Amino acid sequence: MWKRERAGKLRKALRKWVLGDVGPSTPPPPEELEQLRLAFKARYHHFKLLLNANNRALEVMAEMEEMIRGNRPFGMTFVRSRCTRVSTSVFQIIRHLDALAPGKYTELYDRFRDIQKKINPFIHSSAPATRAAPLVVALEDVGAHAADLVGAKMANLGEVANRLGFRVPRGFVVTARGYQRFLAETGLQAEIDRRLQSADAERLDELYSLSADIQQLIIRSPLPSDLREAIEEQLKLLQNRTAGPVRLALRSSALGEDLPGVSFAGQYRSELNVSADNVLQAYKEVVAGKYGLTAMTYRLHRGIRDEDIAMCVGCLEMVDAVASGVLYTRNPLNLREDELVIHGVWGLPKPVVDGSAVSDLFVVSREPPHRVLRRDIADKSLRFVCDPDEGVCRLDVVGAERSEPCLHEDQAAALARLALRIEAHYGSPQDIEWALDPSGDFVVLQSRPLLPTGMPEEAIRRNASRRDAPVLLEGGSTASAGVATGTAFVVQRDVDALQFPPGGVLVTAQALPRWATLLGRAAAVVSEKGSVAGHLANVAREFGVPALFGVPDACRRLSTGRIVTVDADQRVVYDGRIEMPEISERPQRKLMEGSPVHRALEGAARWIVPLNLLDPDSPDFRPGNCRTFHDITRFCHEKAVFEMFRFGETHHFPERSSKQLVCDVPMQFWVINLDDGFKAETEGKFVSLENIDSIPMRALWEGMVAVPWHGPPPVDTRGFLSVLLEATTNPGLDPALHSPYAIRNYFMISRHFCSLQSRFGFHFSTVEALVSERDSENYVSFQFKGGAANLDRRIIRARLVAGLLEELGFHAEVKEDAAFARLEGHGPSFMVSRLRALGYLIIHTRQLDMVMTDGYSVERYRSQMLDHLRPLVGECLQVAAGDSG
């Protein structure tokens, strides 16, 4: 009660003073004015916090838009964290607006909850497999219909055996439900989720540690009793059908593996020649392979959610192969060629699939009688065979057998007939792993869709004309087609991989599957050894990374740090950067597009990023029409500015009203004196520049008027058409959609603080700065977005702005056509000099987007602006960490 009485007395006292009941020489009582001042400061505090939360939300939205383009890898950790950040920021915005105008906009809380409910399905885990599914199933009961239960690899193997009648290893599969039972019973899933959420997926060293920790967690955990008993029961059934001791190959068959375009080739773990006594332990090790470094980075680059991968495991009778290898029913580098391609070695297929040794090559006609059109017989110095006790061992091949073909021509023809029947069944080219047993029968070990790659023949012919360039290496085999330039980096150990640079050329002695971890960052691959049929070659083709295998002396000739151009099509490595049209013409594969993670981000972003509330003067501009988080931020920002500006009116406090700045420039500015930004209070609606006492505002203004702006730059025809097209397709550029607070340029100031909200045409700028004697509190935050040209030109202009700011010591980022920059912790003179530079850039970078056509234009304006900026900052540019204040 006493608070209401006190407030009533305060209003009466102020009313008398404002309306003249008390003479102007008699101000309101000091304590009442102080209370009103404190009330204003509280509102201003909420206003600043709202602006901070608004900036954070918009930064996250810009980051989400950039990732949706699909050029950079990201995982569900990114999607969940960004959705959480933007949600938190938007809720804070609503809360601070509610503090500015209590009870006036409470409907926003309901809209927030409704939008959050629409986002939640895209960021929560998938439902687990049905409880009715078996933990373990015999392979003879498996077919293509069971892919969701046993994974595509085992489903395909069961299909080949049970539908086509071909021989495959006998065995059984621990299903997706068995995997989920294991992780749920032990509490592993919750712990793994926690660790994944807290890890930085872009740091390879952190992923190494995370991978090792999670794998050890899985291997040390006990299996649930019902799962252990189900595996042991299937083992007994298999032993009863086997003459001697059973030996098994435990192979991954994860959900999502061996699907078209997503092969996971060599990314998961297999355990070969495992005794019955060790099957349970080997099962856990294969499950742990889900979190091997190569598998984790593969999922990251392909946009596959961790929760969508259940690790099924095939437990198959081991085949003691005489010869084995990989067959492609089409040439993966050119599907139009009417031929099959067979790679083979003595013994087990390990050296073919892991790229550790050379193999025989047979090119076979697809037409009966399937003649061998070409054969290249390798010097096969080793073979892998089953160890008599357990595991596999490597043996040296001696004598004439080293140079003998591992297949006779009639065997190659028989294998071709088998493969073509599998291809006909699936209706698409196949990648088939095969083995020849001691009885002379072929056993199918795996069949999956073949991922093709290649470059148009006319491009290959054009590249052939580059033979006059300096050549470092020639020869080898094209494992993945294409041309790329980068800095060579030799990788021989895991520690080398940690230092591999983005855009580097991976140079290695062996094309091992574990180097697939680097393909998301590599421009090209050159290996001294390796097979076109190997796992690394498969993943390189999948990622669209040019790869050249079997190039002798590559590690010595392509030393780390050397700029090289790899032409995998012509099997040549050039010295230096060779300009080839194909490097720029060949579109970059957007591996994230269409992936589960990308779809999750797109789905969530539909309720976050779009802006529907465009016109603040429209009757539809109200809380109930906020359909996205961006709508809420737009609405709250507009209303927060409105509530701050009407403070003087509602509290009869005219000394806090906005005043138009009297200045000799063709633009209009209004100034809100938040506390002590004027040297002296003024009557009327105007304030002169000489009366401004705000340190950051005066610094900005000095930069804005330091160099006269001579109007828009001359625009070529393309630039003019670009502007017309953008203006007709982007509703946000409609000049009819205005707000008295958004289109006017407002300074909100105190002596040490300034917030500038400006719009010049289609260009939006926001500056917030605090400049005081306490260095640790000082900061400048800058945002720049918009333009009338097309997106490409606006992005170039944003990069120009960010680059200039980085030379001034700002931390700058570009997201789409928006530039964000921040500077903090410097002395007042340093901050003032940077604010002058910002003032200059705000004026002189507008409408530059229309002439951002090429590198020459960018460099021309950059050089000109640096010349103007040097005297403004009063020192040499490229000062970053040092404090000149």
Secondary structure, DSSP 8 states (H G I E B T S, - for coil): -HHHHHHHHHHHHHHHHHHTSS-TTS---HHHHHHHHHHHHHHHHHHHHHHHHHHHHHHHHHHHHHHHTSSS---HHHHHHHHHHHHHHHHHHHHHHHHHSTTTSTHHHHHHHHHHHHHHHHHS------TTS-SEEEGGG--GGGHHHHHHHHHHHHHHHHTT------EEEE-HHHHHHHHHHHTHHHHHHHHHHHS-TT-HHHHHHHHHHHHHHHHHS---HHHHHHHHHHHHHHHHT-SS--EEEEEE--TTTTBTTB--TTTS-EEEEEEGGGHHHHHHHHHHGGGSHHHHHHHHHHT--GGG----EEEEE----SEEEEEESSBTTBTTS-EEEEEEEEBSSHHHHS--S--EEEEEESSTT--EEEEE-----EEEEE-SSSSEEEEE--GGGGGS-SS-HHHHHHHHHHHHHHHHHHTS-EEEEEEE-TTS-EEEEEEEE-------HHHHHHHHGGGGS-EEEE-SEEEE--EEEEEEEE--SHHHHHT--TT-EEEESS--GGGGGGTTT-SEEEESS--TTSHHHHHHHHHT--EEE--TTHHHHS-TT-EEEEETTTTEEEES----HHHHHS----TTTTSHHHHHHHHHHTTTS------TTSTT-SGGG--SHHHHHHHHHHHHHHHHHTHHHHTT-GGGSEEEEE-SSSS-EEEEE-SS-BSS--SSSEEEGGGB--HHHHHHHHHHHHS----S----HHHHHHHHHHHHH-GGG-TTS--TTTTSEEEEE-SSEEEEEEEETTEEEEEEEE--S-GGG-EEEEEEEE-SS-HHHHHHHHHHHHHHHHHTT-EEEEETTEEEEEEES--HHHHHHHHHHHHHHHHHTTTGGGG--SHHHHHHHHHHHHHHHHHHHTS-S---S----
